[in-house]
């Protein structure tokens, strides 16, 4: 696997959407390539941070304000 291949598949690897064979190739590449390994760790941290934000709930006041705006008043 090349660095270009690793970057192409990076997000699918993080989200678990790759075949086991490609996952094995990615893992082997990360062990051999420090640049891609560091990029992977950064991408995984960002994905985790975004996932945490998606689980946050808005305060009830915000829900009410958005509902009023969408209702036209």
Gaussian input, Z-matrix of N, CA and C with variables (Angstrom, degrees):
# hf/3-21g

backbone

0 1
 N
 C     1     B1
 C     2     B2     1     A1
 N     3     B3     2     A2     1     D1
 C     4     B4     3     A3     2     D2
 C     5     B5     4     A4     3     D3
 N     6     B6     5     A5     4     D4
 C     7     B7     6     A6     5     D5
 C     8     B8     7     A7     6     D6
 N     9     B9     8     A8     7     D7
 C    10    B10     9     A9     8     D8
 C    11    B11    10    A10     9     D9
 N    12    B12    11    A11    10    D10
 C    13    B13    12    A12    11    D11
 C    14    B14    13    A13    12    D12
 N    15    B15    14    A14    13    D13
 C    16    B16    15    A15    14    D14
 C    17    B17    16    A16    15    D15
 N    18    B18    17    A17    16    D16
 C    19    B19    18    A18    17    D17
 C    20    B20    19    A19    18    D18
 N    21    B21    20    A20    19    D19
 C    22    B22    21    A21    20    D20
 C    23    B23    22    A22    21    D21
 N    24    B24    23    A23    22    D22
 C    25    B25    24    A24    23    D23
 C    26    B26    25    A25    24    D24
 N    27    B27    26    A26    25    D25
 C    28    B28    27    A27    26    D26
 C    29    B29    28    A28    27    D27
 N    30    B30    29    A29    28    D28
 C    31    B31    30    A30    29    D29
 C    32    B32    31    A31    30    D30
 N    33    B33    32    A32    31    D31
 C    34    B34    33    A33    32    D32
 C    35    B35    34    A34    33    D33
 N    36    B36    35    A35    34    D34
 C    37    B37    36    A36    35    D35
 C    38    B38    37    A37    36    D36
 N    39    B39    38    A38    37    D37
 C    40    B40    39    A39    38    D38
 C    41    B41    40    A40    39    D39
 N    42    B42    41    A41    40    D40
 C    43    B43    42    A42    41    D41
 C    44    B44    43    A43    42    D42
 N    45    B45    44    A44    43    D43
 C    46    B46    45    A45    44    D44
 C    47    B47    46    A46    45    D45
 N    48    B48    47    A47    46    D46
 C    49    B49    48    A48    47    D47
 C    50    B50    49    A49    48    D48
 N    51    B51    50    A50    49    D49
 C    52    B52    51    A51    50    D50
 C    53    B53    52    A52    51    D51
 N    54    B54    53    A53    52    D52
 C    55    B55    54    A54    53    D53
 C    56    B56    55    A55    54    D54
 N    57    B57    56    A56    55    D55
 C    58    B58    57    A57    56    D56
 C    59    B59    58    A58    57    D57
 N    60    B60    59    A59    58    D58
 C    61    B61    60    A60    59    D59
 C    62    B62    61    A61    60    D60
 N    63    B63    62    A62    61    D61
 C    64    B64    63    A63    62    D62
 C    65    B65    64    A64    63    D63
 N    66    B66    65    A65    64    D64
 C    67    B67    66    A66    65    D65
 C    68    B68    67    A67    66    D66
 N    69    B69    68    A68    67    D67
 C    70    B70    69    A69    68    D68
 C    71    B71    70    A70    69    D69
 N    72    B72    71    A71    70    D70
 C    73    B73    72    A72    71    D71
 C    74    B74    73    A73    72    D72
 N    75    B75    74    A74    73    D73
 C    76    B76    75    A75    74    D74
 C    77    B77    76    A76    75    D75
 N    78    B78    77    A77    76    D76
 C    79    B79    78    A78    77    D77
 C    80    B80    79    A79    78    D78
 N    81    B81    80    A80    79    D79
 C    82    B82    81    A81    80    D80
 C    83    B83    82    A82    81    D81
 N    84    B84    83    A83    82    D82
 C    85    B85    84    A84    83    D83
 C    86    B86    85    A85    84    D84
 N    87    B87    86    A86    85    D85
 C    88    B88    87    A87    86    D86
 C    89    B89    88    A88    87    D87
 N    90    B90    89    A89    88    D88
 C    91    B91    90    A90    89    D89
 C    92    B92    91    A91    90    D90
 N    93    B93    92    A92    91    D91
 C    94    B94    93    A93    92    D92
 C    95    B95    94    A94    93    D93
 N    96    B96    95    A95    94    D94
 C    97    B97    96    A96    95    D95
 C    98    B98    97    A97    96    D96
 N    99    B99    98    A98    97    D97
 C   100   B100    99    A99    98    D98
 C   101   B101   100   A100    99    D99
 N   102   B102   101   A101   100   D100
 C   103   B103   102   A102   101   D101
 C   104   B104   103   A103   102   D102
 N   105   B105   104   A104   103   D103
 C   106   B106   105   A105   104   D104
 C   107   B107   106   A106   105   D105
 N   108   B108   107   A107   106   D106
 C   109   B109   108   A108   107   D107
 C   110   B110   109   A109   108   D108
 N   111   B111   110   A110   109   D109
 C   112   B112   111   A111   110   D110
 C   113   B113   112   A112   111   D111
 N   114   B114   113   A113   112   D112
 C   115   B115   114   A114   113   D113
 C   116   B116   115   A115   114   D114
 N   117   B117   116   A116   115   D115
 C   118   B118   117   A117   116   D116
 C   119   B119   118   A118   117   D117
 N   120   B120   119   A119   118   D118
 C   121   B121   120   A120   119   D119
 C   122   B122   121   A121   120   D120
 N   123   B123   122   A122   121   D121
 C   124   B124   123   A123   122   D122
 C   125   B125   124   A124   123   D123
 N   126   B126   125   A125   124   D124
 C   127   B127   126   A126   125   D125
 C   128   B128   127   A127   126   D126
 N   129   B129   128   A128   127   D127
 C   130   B130   129   A129   128   D128
 C   131   B131   130   A130   129   D129
 N   132   B132   131   A131   130   D130
 C   133   B133   132   A132   131   D131
 C   134   B134   133   A133   132   D132
 N   135   B135   134   A134   133   D133
 C   136   B136   135   A135   134   D134
 C   137   B137   136   A136   135   D135
 N   138   B138   137   A137   136   D136
 C   139   B139   138   A138   137   D137
 C   140   B140   139   A139   138   D138
 N   141   B141   140   A140   139   D139
 C   142   B142   141   A141   140   D140
 C   143   B143   142   A142   141   D141
 N   144   B144   143   A143   142   D142
 C   145   B145   144   A144   143   D143
 C   146   B146   145   A145   144   D144
 N   147   B147   146   A146   145   D145
 C   148   B148   147   A147   146   D146
 C   149   B149   148   A148   147   D147
 N   150   B150   149   A149   148   D148
 C   151   B151   150   A150   149   D149
 C   152   B152   151   A151   150   D150
 N   153   B153   152   A152   151   D151
 C   154   B154   153   A153   152   D152
 C   155   B155   154   A154   153   D153
 N   156   B156   155   A155   154   D154
 C   157   B157   156   A156   155   D155
 C   158   B158   157   A157   156   D156
 N   159   B159   158   A158   157   D157
 C   160   B160   159   A159   158   D158
 C   161   B161   160   A160   159   D159
 N   162   B162   161   A161   160   D160
 C   163   B163   162   A162   161   D161
 C   164   B164   163   A163   162   D162
 N   165   B165   164   A164   163   D163
 C   166   B166   165   A165   164   D164
 C   167   B167   166   A166   165   D165
 N   168   B168   167   A167   166   D166
 C   169   B169   168   A168   167   D167
 C   170   B170   169   A169   168   D168
 N   171   B171   170   A170   169   D169
 C   172   B172   171   A171   170   D170
 C   173   B173   172   A172   171   D171
 N   174   B174   173   A173   172   D172
 C   175   B175   174   A174   173   D173
 C   176   B176   175   A175   174   D174
 N   177   B177   176   A176   175   D175
 C   178   B178   177   A177   176   D176
 C   179   B179   178   A178   177   D177
 N   180   B180   179   A179   178   D178
 C   181   B181   180   A180   179   D179
 C   182   B182   181   A181   180   D180
 N   183   B183   182   A182   181   D181
 C   184   B184   183   A183   182   D182
 C   185   B185   184   A184   183   D183
 N   186   B186   185   A185   184   D184
 C   187   B187   186   A186   185   D185
 C   188   B188   187   A187   186   D186
 N   189   B189   188   A188   187   D187
 C   190   B190   189   A189   188   D188
 C   191   B191   190   A190   189   D189
 N   192   B192   191   A191   190   D190
 C   193   B193   192   A192   191   D191
 C   194   B194   193   A193   192   D192
 N   195   B195   194   A194   193   D193
 C   196   B196   195   A195   194   D194
 C   197   B197   196   A196   195   D195
 N   198   B198   197   A197   196   D196
 C   199   B199   198   A198   197   D197
 C   200   B200   199   A199   198   D198
 N   201   B201   200   A200   199   D199
 C   202   B202   201   A201   200   D200
 C   203   B203   202   A202   201   D201
 N   204   B204   203   A203   202   D202
 C   205   B205   204   A204   203   D203
 C   206   B206   205   A205   204   D204
 N   207   B207   206   A206   205   D205
 C   208   B208   207   A207   206   D206
 C   209   B209   208   A208   207   D207
 N   210   B210   209   A209   208   D208
 C   211   B211   210   A210   209   D209
 C   212   B212   211   A211   210   D210
 N   213   B213   212   A212   211   D211
 C   214   B214   213   A213   212   D212
 C   215   B215   214   A214   213   D213
 N   216   B216   215   A215   214   D214
 C   217   B217   216   A216   215   D215
 C   218   B218   217   A217   216   D216

   B1=1.4547
   B2=1.5163
   B3=1.3142
   B4=1.4612
   B5=1.5325
   B6=1.3136
   B7=1.4651
   B8=1.5239
   B9=1.3209
   B10=1.4651
   B11=1.5255
   B12=1.3322
   B13=1.4681
   B14=1.5264
   B15=1.3298
   B16=1.4625
   B17=1.5219
   B18=1.3239
   B19=1.4666
   B20=1.5240
   B21=1.3131
   B22=1.4614
   B23=1.5283
   B24=1.3169
   B25=1.4654
   B26=1.5322
   B27=1.3216
   B28=1.4704
   B29=1.5281
   B30=1.3187
   B31=1.4658
   B32=1.5248
   B33=1.3222
   B34=1.4646
   B35=1.5241
   B36=1.3222
   B37=1.4681
   B38=1.5302
   B39=1.3095
   B40=1.4710
   B41=1.5259
   B42=1.3237
   B43=1.4660
   B44=1.5265
   B45=1.3337
   B46=1.4586
   B47=1.5172
   B48=1.3246
   B49=1.4592
   B50=1.5275
   B51=1.3323
   B52=1.4696
   B53=1.5199
   B54=1.3139
   B55=1.4598
   B56=1.5235
   B57=1.3280
   B58=1.4681
   B59=1.5339
   B60=1.3123
   B61=1.4599
   B62=1.5297
   B63=1.3387
   B64=1.4623
   B65=1.5270
   B66=1.3209
   B67=1.4751
   B68=1.5235
   B69=1.3189
   B70=1.4696
   B71=1.5265
   B72=1.3422
   B73=1.4601
   B74=1.5250
   B75=1.3289
   B76=1.4657
   B77=1.5265
   B78=1.3191
   B79=1.4591
   B80=1.5257
   B81=1.3326
   B82=1.4749
   B83=1.5246
   B84=1.3309
   B85=1.4672
   B86=1.5253
   B87=1.3230
   B88=1.4624
   B89=1.5252
   B90=1.3134
   B91=1.4644
   B92=1.5246
   B93=1.3330
   B94=1.4575
   B95=1.5294
   B96=1.3163
   B97=1.4710
   B98=1.5295
   B99=1.3092
   B100=1.4629
   B101=1.5282
   B102=1.3324
   B103=1.4614
   B104=1.5297
   B105=1.3223
   B106=1.4685
   B107=1.5220
   B108=1.3154
   B109=1.4600
   B110=1.5229
   B111=1.3317
   B112=1.4651
   B113=1.5250
   B114=1.3242
   B115=1.4661
   B116=1.5274
   B117=1.3201
   B118=1.4614
   B119=1.5274
   B120=1.3254
   B121=1.4647
   B122=1.5281
   B123=1.3315
   B124=1.4666
   B125=1.5313
   B126=1.3204
   B127=1.4639
   B128=1.5289
   B129=1.3140
   B130=1.4671
   B131=1.5271
   B132=1.3419
   B133=1.4744
   B134=1.5309
   B135=1.3259
   B136=1.4635
   B137=1.5238
   B138=1.3241
   B139=1.4652
   B140=1.5249
   B141=1.3320
   B142=1.4649
   B143=1.5286
   B144=1.3270
   B145=1.4589
   B146=1.5145
   B147=1.3223
   B148=1.4592
   B149=1.5209
   B150=1.3300
   B151=1.4647
   B152=1.5212
   B153=1.3265
   B154=1.4649
   B155=1.5254
   B156=1.3244
   B157=1.4667
   B158=1.5193
   B159=1.3254
   B160=1.4604
   B161=1.5290
   B162=1.3212
   B163=1.4553
   B164=1.5241
   B165=1.3206
   B166=1.4538
   B167=1.5287
   B168=1.3156
   B169=1.4568
   B170=1.5235
   B171=1.2907
   B172=1.4595
   B173=1.5263
   B174=1.3213
   B175=1.4661
   B176=1.5286
   B177=1.3261
   B178=1.4692
   B179=1.5256
   B180=1.3457
   B181=1.4669
   B182=1.5247
   B183=1.3121
   B184=1.4530
   B185=1.5247
   B186=1.3198
   B187=1.4701
   B188=1.5252
   B189=1.3218
   B190=1.4684
   B191=1.5248
   B192=1.3218
   B193=1.4636
   B194=1.5193
   B195=1.3136
   B196=1.4683
   B197=1.5184
   B198=1.3126
   B199=1.4759
   B200=1.5209
   B201=1.3339
   B202=1.4692
   B203=1.5265
   B204=1.3378
   B205=1.4610
   B206=1.5254
   B207=1.3257
   B208=1.4575
   B209=1.5299
   B210=1.3191
   B211=1.4648
   B212=1.5383
   B213=1.3345
   B214=1.4608
   B215=1.5085
   B216=1.2595
   B217=1.4503
   B218=1.4400
   A1=108.55
   A2=115.74
   A3=121.74
   A4=109.64
   A5=115.34
   A6=119.91
   A7=110.18
   A8=116.83
   A9=120.27
   A10=110.81
   A11=117.37
   A12=120.99
   A13=110.61
   A14=115.96
   A15=120.45
   A16=110.56
   A17=117.29
   A18=120.55
   A19=110.95
   A20=116.47
   A21=120.65
   A22=111.38
   A23=116.90
   A24=122.08
   A25=113.84
   A26=117.47
   A27=121.92
   A28=113.05
   A29=117.99
   A30=119.96
   A31=111.72
   A32=116.73
   A33=119.36
   A34=110.68
   A35=116.25
   A36=120.76
   A37=109.76
   A38=116.00
   A39=121.00
   A40=110.72
   A41=116.76
   A42=119.56
   A43=113.20
   A44=117.19
   A45=120.48
   A46=114.53
   A47=116.73
   A48=120.57
   A49=113.51
   A50=118.05
   A51=120.86
   A52=111.35
   A53=115.01
   A54=120.39
   A55=109.03
   A56=117.35
   A57=120.28
   A58=112.51
   A59=117.81
   A60=120.60
   A61=111.38
   A62=115.79
   A63=119.04
   A64=110.02
   A65=117.60
   A66=120.42
   A67=110.42
   A68=116.62
   A69=120.13
   A70=110.81
   A71=116.71
   A72=120.61
   A73=110.76
   A74=116.64
   A75=120.40
   A76=110.27
   A77=116.63
   A78=120.81
   A79=110.27
   A80=116.13
   A81=120.18
   A82=110.87
   A83=116.03
   A84=119.14
   A85=110.75
   A86=117.59
   A87=120.26
   A88=111.57
   A89=117.05
   A90=119.60
   A91=111.34
   A92=116.75
   A93=120.92
   A94=113.79
   A95=117.97
   A96=121.57
   A97=109.91
   A98=115.84
   A99=120.56
   A100=111.99
   A101=117.54
   A102=120.82
   A103=110.70
   A104=116.79
   A105=120.12
   A106=111.50
   A107=117.20
   A108=121.15
   A109=110.16
   A110=117.04
   A111=120.69
   A112=111.11
   A113=116.36
   A114=120.53
   A115=110.20
   A116=116.94
   A117=121.72
   A118=111.11
   A119=117.20
   A120=119.89
   A121=111.03
   A122=116.74
   A123=120.00
   A124=110.54
   A125=117.50
   A126=121.16
   A127=110.70
   A128=116.75
   A129=120.40
   A130=110.95
   A131=117.19
   A132=120.62
   A133=110.39
   A134=117.00
   A135=120.16
   A136=110.69
   A137=117.86
   A138=121.52
   A139=110.28
   A140=116.40
   A141=119.96
   A142=110.45
   A143=116.85
   A144=120.57
   A145=112.03
   A146=116.83
   A147=120.79
   A148=110.27
   A149=116.46
   A150=120.09
   A151=111.63
   A152=116.33
   A153=120.07
   A154=111.26
   A155=116.78
   A156=119.72
   A157=111.46
   A158=116.25
   A159=120.22
   A160=111.63
   A161=117.55
   A162=121.09
   A163=112.32
   A164=116.64
   A165=120.45
   A166=109.20
   A167=115.38
   A168=119.77
   A169=109.10
   A170=114.74
   A171=120.59
   A172=109.10
   A173=116.69
   A174=119.57
   A175=110.41
   A176=117.71
   A177=121.54
   A178=112.93
   A179=117.44
   A180=119.98
   A181=110.77
   A182=116.95
   A183=120.31
   A184=110.54
   A185=116.63
   A186=120.13
   A187=110.55
   A188=116.78
   A189=120.95
   A190=111.26
   A191=116.41
   A192=120.24
   A193=110.95
   A194=117.55
   A195=120.84
   A196=110.29
   A197=117.32
   A198=120.73
   A199=110.62
   A200=117.45
   A201=121.22
   A202=110.88
   A203=116.49
   A204=120.41
   A205=110.33
   A206=116.70
   A207=120.15
   A208=112.31
   A209=115.71
   A210=120.49
   A211=111.26
   A212=116.11
   A213=119.33
   A214=113.77
   A215=117.68
   A216=116.66
   A217=111.07
   D1=137.74
   D2=177.92
   D3=-92.30
   D4=167.54
   D5=175.35
   D6=-61.08
   D7=-39.58
   D8=178.88
   D9=-60.98
   D10=-43.15
   D11=177.08
   D12=-62.03
   D13=-43.58
   D14=-178.87
   D15=-60.65
   D16=-43.04
   D17=-179.78
   D18=-69.29
   D19=-34.47
   D20=178.70
   D21=-63.79
   D22=-37.61
   D23=-175.60
   D24=-98.02
   D25=-0.86
   D26=-170.89
   D27=-53.38
   D28=-51.38
   D29=-174.64
   D30=-71.21
   D31=-34.44
   D32=175.38
   D33=-67.30
   D34=-33.86
   D35=176.70
   D36=-64.65
   D37=-46.26
   D38=-178.78
   D39=-63.26
   D40=-39.10
   D41=-177.66
   D42=-85.75
   D43=0.64
   D44=175.93
   D45=75.74
   D46=28.19
   D47=-175.20
   D48=-102.07
   D49=9.85
   D50=-178.70
   D51=-102.03
   D52=157.56
   D53=176.01
   D54=-66.81
   D55=156.05
   D56=178.51
   D57=-57.67
   D58=-34.17
   D59=-179.31
   D60=-65.31
   D61=-45.05
   D62=179.49
   D63=-69.27
   D64=-35.82
   D65=175.93
   D66=-59.93
   D67=-42.46
   D68=177.92
   D69=-62.15
   D70=-42.44
   D71=178.21
   D72=-63.38
   D73=-40.79
   D74=178.63
   D75=-63.44
   D76=-46.31
   D77=-179.94
   D78=-58.71
   D79=-46.42
   D80=179.23
   D81=-60.60
   D82=-41.12
   D83=179.71
   D84=-65.33
   D85=-42.77
   D86=179.84
   D87=-62.92
   D88=-34.73
   D89=177.23
   D90=-65.66
   D91=-33.81
   D92=-175.69
   D93=-91.11
   D94=-23.52
   D95=-172.02
   D96=-118.27
   D97=107.51
   D98=-178.83
   D99=-64.21
   D100=-38.29
   D101=-179.73
   D102=-60.33
   D103=-50.08
   D104=-179.00
   D105=-68.59
   D106=-34.88
   D107=177.27
   D108=-61.86
   D109=-44.96
   D110=178.27
   D111=-65.54
   D112=-40.68
   D113=177.82
   D114=-62.60
   D115=-41.53
   D116=178.24
   D117=-61.23
   D118=-46.52
   D119=-179.00
   D120=-62.85
   D121=-38.82
   D122=178.27
   D123=-67.16
   D124=-43.47
   D125=179.47
   D126=-63.96
   D127=-38.23
   D128=178.91
   D129=-66.96
   D130=-39.84
   D131=176.89
   D132=-63.41
   D133=-41.81
   D134=179.25
   D135=-65.35
   D136=-42.04
   D137=179.46
   D138=-62.64
   D139=-40.50
   D140=178.56
   D141=-65.23
   D142=-40.96
   D143=178.64
   D144=-63.69
   D145=-42.04
   D146=177.56
   D147=-65.09
   D148=-40.48
   D149=177.49
   D150=-60.62
   D151=-39.59
   D152=178.05
   D153=-65.52
   D154=-39.25
   D155=178.44
   D156=-65.44
   D157=-36.59
   D158=-178.71
   D159=-67.63
   D160=-21.20
   D161=-179.26
   D162=-89.23
   D163=-7.22
   D164=179.51
   D165=-71.49
   D166=149.19
   D167=176.83
   D168=-111.13
   D169=143.92
   D170=178.69
   D171=-79.80
   D172=149.60
   D173=177.80
   D174=-66.60
   D175=153.07
   D176=-178.62
   D177=-55.82
   D178=-33.48
   D179=-179.86
   D180=-62.27
   D181=-37.30
   D182=179.47
   D183=-68.03
   D184=-42.12
   D185=176.53
   D186=-57.91
   D187=-44.61
   D188=-179.82
   D189=-63.87
   D190=-43.70
   D191=-178.94
   D192=-64.47
   D193=-43.50
   D194=179.27
   D195=-65.01
   D196=-41.05
   D197=178.69
   D198=-61.51
   D199=-42.69
   D200=178.57
   D201=-62.35
   D202=-43.14
   D203=-179.71
   D204=-64.10
   D205=-44.95
   D206=-179.20
   D207=-66.61
   D208=-28.88
   D209=179.26
   D210=-79.95
   D211=-7.21
   D212=177.96
   D213=91.51
   D214=19.72
   D215=-179.73
   D216=-163.86

